[in-house]
Every structure is written in structure tokens, then in C-alpha cells.
Amino acid sequence: MKRILLIEDESSLSRVIELELRHEHFIVQTAFDGQAGLECALNDDWDLVLLDVMLPELNGIEICRRIRAEKTTPIIMLTAKSGIADRVLGLESGADDYMPKPFDARELVARIRALLRRTEMMDPCRSSRLTFRDIRADILARVVTKGSELVDLTKREFDLLVMFLRHPNVVLSREQLLDNVWGHHSPVETNVVDVYVRYLRNKLKDPGKKSCIETVRGIGYVLR
């Protein structure tokens, strides 16, 4: 599931876009002003940023320039300004695509998917990096960080975490976790999943806060 940051101050439009993207199985977070959007863009890893040009606090052109100075995150600009000069300015500031308003949500989704495909073809390693909140896992390097701290995981703990990161907000049964992490023909019992989830929780927990890996009674676990 790809993570998209939407920076848009029109609440009605942002709601329509968010609902459409969630329907298409994207994870979406919305920022309603330029400064908040820039902070979200720079402080987290996103698969794509949807960026309005006319924003309070900080305009989209400046946000795009600042993102591009630090990251290669794909950016699609959304704006009511559709003149050639405006499009050129947006693209030269670092945007990968430019959609004038009003637009059809289906075309927006199609452009998002096309840009994500191009990005992964150019950088196959992007799809090996998974993020949830402040937890990041690099599958190729087998490195996990929480915030700025490295998390030391065993092979099995790492594989279990990756399973959760690939399916955020999806309830996974003990049988599913056992089959995918230990293998279909593993001789171990499903209660071993409970043991390793406990290990993982202890290594990822924030003092005084509820674990992001929740127990669903009678079924299994969910990352949310």
C-alpha cells in the first residue's frame, strides 16, 4: 500500500481526493497549509506528494523547491492556474507532473499510478523501503529504525515486522503470519506467533503508550 501526502487547503476537495485514494487502496495523510505540509514531507518518507500551489503559510512552488532540495519524492502539483507559464514554473521547481483544476479523480489516480511505476523502474530499491509512523524498514539492507534509533531484530522478528508493514490496518490471523513468516510446512505451533509478537512489541514500544501492534481476540494481530 503506497503512502501519499496530500497538501491541499480546500477541505471539500481534499476530502474528495482522500476518499478516492483510500478507495484505490492508498494510505493518505492530509496537510491543510504550506508549513505543515512541508514539515510532513521532510520528516517522513512518502511514495508520492500531491501538492496544491495556492496555500496559506507557504506556497506550493516554494514547498516543491524545498522538498526537491532534500528528497526525490515524486510530486504532482494541483492548481487552478493552467497557463503555460504556470506549468513551466511548477515543473521547473521540481514537480514531476502538473494537473490543472478542475480534474477528474480517475485521471488523477491514473497519473499517480503511472508516476509510481516510472519511479520504481528508475529506482527499484524504493519498493524495498517500508514505513509506518516512525518505524522504517529497509528490506534489502535488513535494517530497522524507530525515529532516529536502530532497532536490533532477529531474522524472524524482522520478517514478522515486514509482514505487518506490508499490510497496515489489516487483521492478520496467526495462521497467515505462521505461513508467511515461518513457512507453510513449518512444524511449529501458532502460539509461537504470540511469543514473537511479544518480542517485537517490546523492541518497538514507546514508554507509556499503547503498542501499534494490537491483538484482535480470537483472530490474530493488526498494525495500526
C-alpha positions as CSV (number, residue, x, y, z in Angstrom):
1,M,0.0,0.0,0.0
2,K,1.6,3.3,-1.2
3,R,1.7,6.3,1.2
4,I,0.6,9.6,-0.3
5,L,0.8,13.0,1.3
6,L,-1.9,15.4,0.2
7,I,-1.2,19.1,0.8
8,E,-4.4,21.0,0.0
9,D,-6.2,23.7,1.9
10,E,-9.7,23.3,0.2
11,S,-11.4,21.0,2.7
12,S,-14.1,19.8,0.3
13,L,-11.6,19.0,-2.5
14,S,-9.1,17.4,-0.1
15,R,-11.9,15.2,1.3
16,V,-13.0,14.0,-2.2
17,I,-9.4,13.2,-3.2
18,E,-8.7,11.4,0.1
19,L,-11.8,9.2,-0.2
20,E,-11.0,8.4,-3.8
21,L,-7.4,7.4,-3.0
22,R,-8.4,5.4,0.0
23,H,-10.9,3.6,-2.2
24,E,-8.0,2.8,-4.5
25,H,-6.1,1.3,-1.5
26,F,-3.6,4.2,-1.0
27,I,-2.7,5.4,2.5
28,V,-3.4,9.1,2.7
29,Q,-2.5,11.9,5.1
30,T,-3.6,15.4,4.5
31,A,-2.0,18.7,5.5
32,F,-4.1,21.9,5.1
33,D,-1.4,24.6,5.0
34,G,2.0,25.0,3.4
35,Q,4.1,25.0,6.5
36,A,2.5,21.8,8.0
37,G,2.7,20.2,4.6
38,L,6.4,20.9,4.2
39,E,7.2,19.5,7.7
40,C,5.3,16.3,6.9
41,A,7.0,16.0,3.6
42,L,10.5,16.4,5.0
43,N,10.0,14.5,8.3
44,D,8.6,11.3,6.9
45,D,9.0,9.0,3.8
46,W,6.2,9.2,1.2
47,D,5.7,7.4,-2.0
48,L,4.2,10.5,-3.6
49,V,3.2,14.1,-2.7
50,L,0.1,15.8,-4.1
51,L,0.8,19.5,-3.8
52,D,-1.6,22.4,-4.3
53,V,0.1,25.7,-5.4
54,M,-2.0,28.3,-3.7
55,L,-1.6,27.5,0.0
56,P,-1.7,29.6,3.2
57,E,1.6,30.0,5.2
58,L,3.8,28.8,2.3
59,N,3.1,28.4,-1.4
60,G,3.4,25.2,-3.3
61,I,6.2,26.3,-5.6
62,E,8.4,27.0,-2.6
63,I,7.4,23.8,-0.9
64,C,8.3,21.9,-4.0
65,R,11.7,23.5,-4.2
66,R,12.5,22.7,-0.6
67,I,11.4,19.1,-0.9
68,R,13.4,18.6,-4.1
69,A,16.5,20.1,-2.4
70,E,16.4,17.2,0.1
71,K,14.4,14.3,-1.4
72,T,13.5,12.6,-4.7
73,T,9.9,12.0,-3.6
74,P,7.6,12.1,-6.7
75,I,5.4,15.3,-6.7
76,I,2.2,16.0,-8.6
77,M,1.1,19.7,-8.5
78,L,-2.6,20.5,-8.3
79,T,-3.6,24.1,-9.2
80,A,-6.3,26.3,-10.7
81,K,-3.5,28.1,-12.7
82,S,-3.4,26.3,-16.0
83,G,-1.4,28.7,-18.2
84,I,1.8,27.5,-19.9
85,A,4.0,29.8,-17.8
86,D,2.4,28.4,-14.6
87,R,3.0,24.8,-15.7
88,V,6.6,25.6,-16.7
89,L,7.2,27.2,-13.3
90,G,5.8,24.2,-11.5
91,L,7.8,21.7,-13.4
92,E,11.0,23.7,-13.1
93,S,10.5,24.0,-9.4
94,G,10.9,20.2,-9.3
95,A,7.4,18.7,-9.8
96,D,7.1,15.5,-11.9
97,D,3.6,16.2,-13.1
98,Y,1.1,19.1,-13.2
99,M,-2.7,18.8,-13.1
100,P,-4.9,21.9,-13.6
101,K,-8.2,22.1,-11.6
102,P,-10.9,21.0,-12.1
103,F,-9.8,17.5,-12.8
104,D,-11.4,14.0,-12.9
105,A,-10.4,11.9,-9.9
106,R,-10.0,8.9,-12.2
107,E,-7.4,10.7,-14.2
108,L,-5.6,11.8,-11.0
109,V,-5.4,8.1,-9.9
110,A,-4.2,7.1,-13.3
111,R,-1.4,9.7,-13.2
112,I,-0.4,8.7,-9.7
113,R,-0.1,5.0,-10.7
114,A,1.9,5.9,-13.9
115,L,4.3,8.1,-11.9
116,L,4.8,5.5,-9.3
117,R,5.5,2.9,-12.0
118,R,8.1,5.2,-13.6
119,T,9.7,5.9,-10.2
120,E,10.1,2.2,-9.3
121,M,11.5,1.4,-12.7
122,M,14.2,4.1,-12.2
123,D,14.8,3.2,-8.5
124,P,13.8,-0.5,-7.8
125,C,15.1,-0.1,-4.2
126,R,12.3,2.3,-3.3
127,S,9.8,-0.6,-3.1
128,S,12.1,-2.2,-0.6
129,R,11.7,0.6,1.9
130,L,8.6,0.3,4.2
131,T,7.4,3.0,6.7
132,F,4.7,3.1,9.3
133,R,4.6,6.2,11.6
134,D,8.2,6.5,12.8
135,I,9.1,2.9,12.0
136,R,11.2,2.3,8.9
137,A,12.4,-1.0,7.4
138,D,14.9,-1.4,4.6
139,I,14.3,-4.9,3.3
140,L,17.5,-5.1,1.2
141,A,19.7,-3.9,3.9
142,R,17.6,-5.6,6.6
143,V,17.8,-2.5,8.8
144,V,15.0,-1.2,11.0
145,T,14.9,2.2,12.7
146,K,12.4,3.8,15.0
147,G,12.7,7.5,14.9
148,S,16.5,8.0,14.8
149,E,17.3,4.8,16.7
150,L,18.4,1.5,15.2
151,V,16.3,-1.5,16.3
152,D,18.1,-4.8,16.7
153,L,15.9,-7.6,15.4
154,T,16.5,-11.3,14.8
155,K,15.7,-12.7,11.4
156,R,12.3,-13.9,12.4
157,E,11.4,-10.7,14.2
158,F,12.4,-8.7,11.1
159,D,10.4,-10.9,8.8
160,L,7.4,-10.6,11.1
161,L,7.6,-6.8,11.2
162,V,7.9,-6.7,7.3
163,M,4.6,-8.8,7.1
164,F,2.9,-6.2,9.3
165,L,4.4,-3.2,7.4
166,R,3.2,-4.6,4.1
167,H,-0.4,-4.9,5.5
168,P,-1.0,-1.9,7.8
169,N,-4.6,-1.8,9.2
170,V,-5.3,-5.4,8.0
171,V,-6.1,-8.0,10.6
172,L,-3.7,-10.9,10.1
173,S,-4.6,-14.3,11.6
174,R,-2.0,-16.4,13.4
175,E,-2.2,-18.9,10.6
176,Q,-1.4,-16.3,8.0
177,L,1.6,-15.0,10.0
178,L,2.8,-18.5,10.6
179,D,2.6,-19.5,6.9
180,N,4.2,-16.3,5.6
181,V,7.0,-15.9,8.2
182,W,7.8,-19.5,9.2
183,G,6.6,-21.2,6.0
184,H,3.7,-23.4,5.0
185,H,5.3,-26.6,6.2
186,S,6.8,-25.3,9.5
187,P,6.4,-27.8,12.4
188,V,5.9,-25.0,14.9
189,E,2.5,-24.2,16.5
190,T,0.6,-21.0,16.1
191,N,1.3,-20.0,19.7
192,V,4.9,-19.3,18.6
193,V,3.5,-16.2,16.8
194,D,2.3,-14.8,20.1
195,V,5.8,-15.2,21.5
196,Y,7.4,-13.3,18.6
197,V,4.8,-10.6,18.5
198,R,5.6,-10.0,22.2
199,Y,9.3,-9.8,21.4
200,L,8.6,-7.3,18.6
201,R,6.3,-5.2,20.7
202,N,8.9,-4.9,23.4
203,K,11.5,-3.7,20.9
204,L,9.2,-1.2,19.3
205,K,7.3,0.1,22.3
206,D,7.1,3.7,23.4
207,P,7.1,4.1,27.2
208,G,3.6,4.8,28.4
209,K,2.0,4.3,25.0
210,K,-0.1,1.5,23.6
211,S,1.6,-0.8,21.2
212,C,1.0,-0.2,17.5
213,I,0.6,-4.0,17.1
214,E,-2.9,-4.7,18.5
215,T,-4.4,-8.0,19.5
216,V,-7.7,-9.0,17.8
217,R,-9.2,-11.6,20.1
218,G,-9.8,-15.0,18.5
219,I,-8.2,-14.0,15.2
220,G,-4.6,-12.5,15.4
221,Y,-3.0,-9.1,15.2
222,V,-3.1,-5.8,13.3
223,L,-0.7,-3.0,12.9
224,R,-2.5,0.4,13.3
